Amino acid sequence: MLHVLTHDILPVFAMLALGFLLGRISFVSKAEATTANRIAFMVMQPPLIMPLIAGLDWSAFRADVLGVYALCQVGLFTAAYLVMRRVFRREPLESWLLAMATIFVNTLLYIWPISFLIYGEAAALPVTAIVAWDSAVSFSFFIVTADLIAGRAPGAPPAWQRLAMNPVLMAILLGLVLNLAAIPLPEPLLTAMHFAGQAAAPLTLFALGVILSGHSLRVSPVIATSAGLKLIAFPALVWAALSLLEPPETWHDLFTLTAAGPSGAMAFSLALLHGVRTDAIAPVIVWTSTLSLISLAWLA
């Protein structure tokens, strides 16, 4: 457990911690980090996502296991949204994103590289399945719904036009088309995308750390509830549901490991994009990222 923590998990977490530290001492400003985050999100993530989706072998995935995981996401998300709206009286979009933080794990930028370090590419196939699901379906769903809930000021482009020009959605759609059409990407293009895509995870985590450093980490009932649902309720729900299904042990264990990961940074990025208050969403990401270090090392 200690070896996994020090050699595989902490090196990835270190970029978030470094950004948080440099933000606290004002070495890197929030404006600089916001720009870096936008570059990572809009420029570096598309070349990371598109070849991933284009090269997936969907037949290698266990559709039944992935389906159970998706049902767990839907169930907990619905419950979390109702709690945020009816118990804590949060605004619709903030409640939507707080609920997103309880079921949308930082798979692409955090769990995926960690699982490859620990298990290697073959053993990490279950995590790759979740990355594919979250990248192609869950993330697209939240990008679209957050934009629709937020709306825009009079004179702004219509929703369909804004969404059609979103580079992340374009990369997801193009990757799916190439995959279904069995069209391989040219090797030089793959090399360029791999080179650019490698910057997405460390740059996003670093920028996120800087931005989060300006927020109070005081734990409120909203933060405690959201973090608790993410770190305890979600992995417990996935573990119990998959125990009933009885899939291969590797799929059961790695899906549970992934469910125990920290809240995805995309909830925070979408909040920034749409001008939603982040005094609860930001600490949820910090606390789940910190507290999940031990649970991930133990489950791995």
Long-range contacts (C-beta under 8 A, 24 or more apart in sequence): 1-297, 1-298, 1-300, 2-297, 4-118, 4-297, 4-300, 5-293, 5-294, 5-297, 7-117, 8-114, 8-117, 8-118, 8-300, 9-114, 9-293, 9-296, 9-297, 9-300, 10-293, 11-117, 12-110, 12-113, 12-114, 12-117, 12-201, 12-205, 13-110, 13-289, 13-293, 15-201, 15-202, 15-205, 15-206, 15-209, 16-205, 16-206, 16-208, 16-209, 16-289, 17-209, 18-206, 18-209, 19-205, 19-206, 19-207, 19-208, 19-209, 19-210, 19-211, 19-212, 19-213, 20-209, 20-210, 20-212, 20-213, 20-286, 21-209, 21-213, 22-209, 22-210, 22-213, 23-209, 23-210, 23-211, 23-212, 23-213, 23-214, 24-213, 28-210, 29-210, 30-210, 30-211, 30-214, 32-210, 33-206, 33-207, 33-208, 33-210, 33-211, 34-207, 34-211, 34-272, 36-203, 36-206, 36-207, 36-210, 37-203, 37-204, 37-207, 37-208, 37-211, 37-269, 37-272, 39-203, 40-199, 40-200, 40-203, 40-204, 40-207, 41-168, 41-204, 41-269, 42-167, 42-168, 43-167, 43-196, 44-196, 44-197, 44-199, 44-200, 44-203, 44-204, 45-108, 45-167, 45-168, 45-171, 45-197, 45-200, 45-204, 46-167, 46-168, 46-170, 46-171, 47-171, 47-192, 47-193, 47-194, 47-196, 47-197, 47-200, 48-108, 48-193, 48-196, 48-197, 48-198, 48-200, 48-201, 49-108, 49-135, 49-168, 49-171, 49-172, 49-175, 49-197, 50-171, 50-172, 50-174, 50-175, 50-178, 50-193, 51-175, 51-185, 51-190, 51-193, 51-194, 51-197, 52-131, 52-132, 52-135, 52-175, 53-132, 53-135, 53-136, 53-171, 53-172, 53-175, 53-176, 53-178, 53-179, 54-174, 54-175, 54-176, 54-178, 54-179, 54-183, 54-185, 55-179, 55-185, 56-128, 56-132, 56-179, 58-132, 58-179, 60-125, 61-125, 61-129, 61-132, 62-126, 62-129, 62-247, 62-248, 62-251, 64-245, 64-247, 65-126, 65-129, 65-242, 65-245, 65-247, 65-251, 65-252, 65-255, 66-129, 66-130, 66-133, 68-238, 68-241, 68-242, 68-245, 69-130, 69-133, 69-238, 69-241, 69-242, 69-255, 69-259, 70-133, 70-137, 71-241, 72-103, 72-234, 72-237, 72-238, 72-241, 72-259, 73-103, 73-104, 73-138, 75-237, 76-102, 76-103, 76-229, 76-233, 76-234, 76-237, 77-102, 77-103, 79-229, 80-226, 80-229, 83-225, 84-222, 84-226, 88-221, 88-222, 88-225, 90-222, 90-280, 91-276, 91-277, 92-149, 93-146, 93-149, 93-150, 93-274, 93-276, 94-271, 94-276, 94-277, 94-280, 94-281, 96-145, 96-146, 96-149, 97-142, 97-146, 97-267, 97-270, 97-271, 97-276, 97-281, 98-222, 98-226, 98-267, 98-280, 98-281, 98-284, 100-142, 100-264, 100-266, 100-267, 100-270, 101-226, 101-230, 101-263, 101-264, 101-267, 101-281, 101-284, 101-285, 101-288, 102-226, 102-229, 102-230, 102-233, 102-234, 102-263, 103-230, 103-234, 104-134, 104-138, 104-139, 104-142, 104-263, 104-264, 104-266, 104-267, 105-130, 105-134, 105-258, 105-259, 105-261, 105-262, 105-263, 105-264, 106-261, 106-262, 106-263, 106-264, 106-265, 106-289, 107-131, 107-134, 107-135, 107-258, 107-261, 107-264, 108-134, 108-135, 108-201, 109-200, 109-201, 109-204, 109-205, 109-264, 109-265, 110-201, 110-205, 110-261, 110-262, 110-289, 111-257, 111-258, 111-261, 111-296, 113-201, 114-296, 114-300, 115-254, 115-257, 115-258, 118-300, 119-254, 123-250, 123-254, 124-254, 125-250, 126-250, 126-251, 126-254, 126-255, 126-258, 127-254, 127-257, 127-258, 130-255, 130-258, 134-264, 135-172, 136-172, 136-175, 136-176, 139-168, 139-172, 139-266, 140-169, 140-172, 142-266, 142-267, 142-270, 143-168, 143-169, 143-270, 144-169, 146-270, 146-273, 146-274, 147-274, 150-274, 150-275, 150-276, 204-265, 205-265, 208-265, 208-268, 208-269, 208-285, 211-268, 211-272, 211-282, 212-268, 212-282, 212-283, 212-285, 212-286, 215-278, 215-279, 215-282, 215-283, 215-286, 216-279, 216-283, 217-283, 217-286, 217-287, 218-283, 219-283, 219-287, 220-280, 220-283, 222-280, 223-280, 223-283, 223-284, 223-287, 226-263, 226-280, 226-284, 227-263, 227-284, 227-287, 227-288, 227-291, 230-262, 230-263, 230-284, 230-288, 231-260, 231-288, 231-291, 231-292, 231-295, 234-259, 234-260, 235-259, 235-260, 235-295, 235-299, 253-299, 256-299, 257-296, 257-299, 257-300, 260-292, 260-295, 260-296, 260-299, 261-292, 261-296, 262-288, 262-289, 262-292, 263-288, 263-289
